[in-house]
Amino acid sequence: MDGAFCEDDQTLRIWPVFESFDKLGLYHRDDNAHYWIKEVELGEIWERREKISRFPFKAEKIKYIKTGVA
């Protein structure tokens, strides 16, 4: 997800990584491909955190926001 939220229909914007295209059945690989989906339809939401330059990094690499089956 890129953090975009639509108030009108309560949806989140997601940008799949290329590795997930086959699993989602998406065969047109495009860096601009994004989808709007309701949070209740997502089984899990997580954030991958990576160190930037010499900035101290004291957080877990993966931060789970929601886990479980939709």
C-alpha positions as a printed NumPy array, in Angstrom:
array([[  0.   ,   0.   ,   0.   ],
       [  1.123,   3.512,  -0.492],
       [ -0.925,   5.073,   2.263],
       [ -3.744,   6.393,   0.09 ],
       [ -7.21 ,   6.071,   1.574],
       [-10.485,   6.97 ,  -0.13 ],
       [-13.063,   8.309,   2.321],
       [-15.961,   7.933,  -0.141],
       [-15.915,   4.136,  -0.286],
       [-13.479,   3.347,   2.576],
       [-10.842,   1.722,   0.339],
       [ -7.045,   1.542,   0.414],
       [ -4.774,   1.803,  -2.621],
       [ -2.349,  -1.098,  -3.03 ],
       [  0.616,  -1.468,  -5.377],
       [  1.522,  -5.164,  -5.787],
       [  5.184,  -6.093,  -6.033],
       [  6.091,  -8.06 ,  -9.159],
       [  6.457, -11.307,  -7.184],
       [  2.774, -11.165,  -6.261],
       [  1.424, -10.685,  -9.788],
       [  1.303, -14.43 , -10.587],
       [ -0.365, -15.252,  -7.256],
       [ -2.999, -12.565,  -7.886],
       [ -3.526, -13.73 , -11.483],
       [ -2.261, -10.433, -12.924],
       [ -0.33 , -10.971, -16.132],
       [  0.26 ,  -7.369, -17.151],
       [  3.304,  -6.354, -15.092],
       [  3.37 ,  -2.617, -14.805],
       [  5.054,  -0.348, -12.256],
       [  1.929,   1.843, -12.323],
       [ -0.538,  -0.989, -11.631],
       [ -2.536,  -0.23 ,  -8.495],
       [ -5.858,  -1.372,  -7.106],
       [ -8.408,  -0.029,  -4.635],
       [ -9.554,  -2.579,  -2.072],
       [-11.516,  -2.568,   1.184],
       [ -9.448,  -3.342,   4.287],
       [-11.784,  -6.208,   5.276],
       [-10.769,  -7.971,   2.035],
       [ -7.094,  -8.047,   3.04 ],
       [ -5.785, -11.027,   4.976],
       [ -2.775,  -9.138,   6.258],
       [ -1.19 ,  -5.713,   6.082],
       [  2.506,  -5.276,   6.748],
       [  5.294,  -2.842,   6.127],
       [  8.846,  -3.694,   5.086],
       [ 11.319,  -1.329,   6.699],
       [ 14.807,  -0.824,   5.328],
       [ 17.788,   1.097,   6.599],
       [ 18.502,   4.391,   4.844],
       [ 22.156,   5.387,   4.496],
       [ 23.797,   5.862,   7.926],
       [ 20.557,   6.643,   9.763],
       [ 20.32 ,   4.5  ,  12.936],
       [ 17.869,   1.646,  12.362],
       [ 16.437,   0.223,  15.581],
       [ 13.151,  -1.224,  14.334],
       [ 12.069,  -4.661,  13.185],
       [ 12.488,  -5.115,   9.427],
       [  8.823,  -6.181,   9.048],
       [  6.017,  -4.403,  10.921],
       [  2.692,  -6.274,  10.942],
       [ -0.316,  -3.97 ,  11.078],
       [ -2.983,  -6.641,  10.564],
       [ -2.684, -10.426,  10.463],
       [ -5.221, -13.136,   9.891],
       [ -7.601, -14.3  ,   7.227],
       [ -9.951, -11.84 ,   5.585]])
